[in-house]
Amino acid sequence: GFPIVSTDVGCVGEVLHHEASALVVSPGDAKVLATQLERVCFDGELRQRLGIAAKHAVQQQISSHNTTQRLREWLTRG
C-alpha cells in the first residue's frame, strides 16, 4: 500500500485516522500539509507503516461483506 497524506474532507475521517492509517490535516492548512508530506518523504518507517495501515483500512471499508452489512443497517434504520 501507499502512505496517504490527505485533508479531512468528505468521508476521509470515516476511513482514515490521523497517525494510524494516514496523515490527515485540516483543509486549507498548507503549512501543516507540507510538514506532513515531508515526514512521509524522509521517514521510511513511517511511510511503510502508514502504507500498510492505509491498505488495510481501505480494504476493510470497501469489502463486499462490509458494504452489504452497512447497507443493510442503513436500510433497517428507517
Solvent accessible surface area in square Angstrom, and as a share of the most:
residue,aa,sasa,rsa
1,G,65,0.63
2,F,176,0.73
3,P,36,0.23
4,I,50,0.25
5,V,33,0.19
6,S,23,0.15
7,T,40,0.23
8,D,74,0.38
9,V,78,0.45
10,G,85,0.82
11,C,80,0.48
12,V,30,0.17
13,G,37,0.35
14,E,129,0.58
15,V,35,0.20
16,L,16,0.08
17,H,104,0.47
18,H,87,0.39
19,E,66,0.29
20,A,58,0.45
21,S,8,0.05
22,A,0,0.00
23,L,0,0.00
24,V,23,0.13
25,V,8,0.05
26,S,70,0.45
27,P,77,0.49
28,G,83,0.79
29,D,55,0.28
30,A,74,0.57
31,K,166,0.70
32,V,59,0.34
33,L,55,0.28
34,A,51,0.40
35,T,68,0.39
36,Q,20,0.09
37,L,84,0.42
38,E,100,0.45
39,R,83,0.30
40,V,15,0.09
41,C,85,0.51
42,F,173,0.72
43,D,62,0.32
44,G,35,0.34
45,E,143,0.64
46,L,9,0.05
47,R,93,0.34
48,Q,123,0.54
49,R,105,0.38
50,L,0,0.00
51,G,2,0.02
52,I,109,0.55
53,A,28,0.21
54,A,2,0.02
55,K,104,0.44
56,H,106,0.47
57,A,17,0.13
58,V,55,0.31
59,Q,95,0.42
60,Q,88,0.39
61,Q,57,0.25
62,I,121,0.62
63,S,40,0.26
64,S,92,0.59
65,H,135,0.60
66,N,44,0.23
67,T,64,0.37
68,T,67,0.39
69,Q,65,0.29
70,R,105,0.38
71,L,95,0.47
72,R,131,0.48
73,E,81,0.36
74,W,155,0.55
75,L,110,0.55
76,T,109,0.63
77,R,183,0.67
78,G,107,1.03
